[in-house]
Amino acid sequence: MTTVQIALPDEVFSTMHMSPAEVADEMRVAAATIWYAKGLISQGQGAEIARMSRADFIQALSAAGVSPFQETLEEVRENLLRG
């Protein structure tokens, strides 16, 4: 696994009332959610990045207003019609 370091202003932690570890956890979930919403990663990959179970990641997606389904309704219909 590769480690990425990000420098943040000290005010971030006091403003958010979070420790650096808590901010890092938030950032992992946020990044995984955005990448999933863009269709760049799967639910399993998102859960791994966010360091949570797939079920918890699906709940995080829902809390962020992101659909757990990457196919549109029209895509589902087309796939069903194709057999």
JODAWO-V614221 format. One line per field, one symbol per residue. ss: DSSP state (a for helix, b for strand, c for the rest). psi: psi as a letter, one per 20 degrees, with the letter a starting at -180 (. if undefined). A space follows every 10 residues. Layout:
ss = ???
psi = ???
This chain:
ss = cccccccccc aaaaaaccca aaaaaaaaaa aaaaaaaccc ccaaaaaaaa cccaaaaaaa aaaccccccc ccaaaaaaaa aac
psi = qqpppppqqh hghhgilqrh ghgggghggg ghgghghijh rrgggggggi lrrhghghhh gghikppipi qrhghggghh hi.
